[in-house]
Amino acid sequence: MPDLDDGEKAALVELLRDTIAADPYPKSPRVRALRRVLDKLEPPPPRPAPYPHPKPAGEPSLLLANGKRPGRR
């Protein structure tokens, strides 16, 4: 890995992003290689956690399991 200061690294990242965005073939091997280089220079942010799996049918919800019904006092 070459020694780059923050300004040089930012310029290279900006150039890679502009080149990738302007390419008419986003799935080409050239663009894939450029994205791999960009990921090494500036890793993408982590993906958000997926939603939890739905409950299987037949299990009562928390409200019904506690004996509380909405709308009743």
C-alpha positions as CSV (number, residue, x, y, z in Angstrom):
1,M,0.0,0.0,0.0
2,P,1.6,3.3,-1.0
3,D,2.0,6.0,1.6
4,L,-0.8,8.5,1.0
5,D,-1.6,11.5,3.2
6,D,-5.3,12.3,3.9
7,G,-5.6,14.8,1.0
8,E,-4.2,12.5,-1.6
9,K,-6.4,9.6,-0.4
10,A,-9.5,11.9,-0.5
11,A,-8.6,13.0,-4.0
12,L,-8.1,9.4,-5.1
13,V,-11.4,8.3,-3.5
14,E,-13.3,11.2,-5.3
15,L,-11.7,10.3,-8.6
16,L,-12.7,6.6,-8.3
17,R,-16.3,7.6,-7.3
18,D,-16.6,10.0,-10.2
19,T,-15.2,7.4,-12.7
20,I,-17.5,4.7,-11.4
21,A,-20.6,7.0,-11.6
22,A,-19.8,8.1,-15.1
23,D,-19.2,4.7,-16.6
24,P,-22.0,3.6,-18.8
25,Y,-21.5,-0.1,-18.0
26,P,-21.8,-0.4,-14.2
27,K,-21.3,-4.2,-14.1
28,S,-18.2,-4.3,-16.3
29,P,-15.0,-6.0,-15.0
30,R,-13.3,-2.6,-15.1
31,V,-15.9,-1.0,-12.8
32,R,-15.8,-4.0,-10.4
33,A,-12.1,-3.7,-10.1
34,L,-12.4,0.0,-9.4
35,R,-15.0,-0.7,-6.7
36,R,-12.7,-3.2,-5.1
37,V,-9.9,-0.6,-4.9
38,L,-12.4,2.0,-3.5
39,D,-13.5,-0.5,-0.8
40,K,-9.9,-0.9,0.2
41,L,-9.3,2.8,0.4
42,E,-12.6,3.6,2.1
43,P,-14.6,0.6,3.4
44,P,-18.4,0.9,3.0
45,P,-20.5,1.6,6.1
46,P,-21.9,-1.5,7.8
47,R,-25.3,-2.7,6.8
48,P,-28.2,-2.2,9.2
49,A,-29.4,-5.2,11.1
50,P,-32.3,-7.0,9.4
51,Y,-35.7,-7.1,10.9
52,P,-36.4,-10.0,13.2
53,H,-38.2,-13.0,11.9
54,P,-41.9,-13.1,12.3
55,K,-43.4,-15.3,15.0
56,P,-44.7,-18.7,14.0
57,A,-48.4,-19.0,13.7
58,G,-50.1,-20.0,16.9
59,E,-47.9,-18.1,19.4
60,P,-49.9,-15.3,21.1
61,S,-48.6,-11.8,21.1
62,L,-47.2,-10.2,24.2
63,L,-50.4,-8.4,24.9
64,L,-52.5,-11.5,24.7
65,A,-50.0,-13.6,26.6
66,N,-50.2,-11.1,29.5
67,G,-54.0,-11.2,29.5
68,K,-54.3,-7.6,28.6
69,R,-56.5,-6.7,25.7
70,P,-56.2,-3.4,23.9
71,G,-59.2,-1.1,24.5
72,R,-60.3,-2.7,27.8
73,R,-59.7,-1.4,31.3
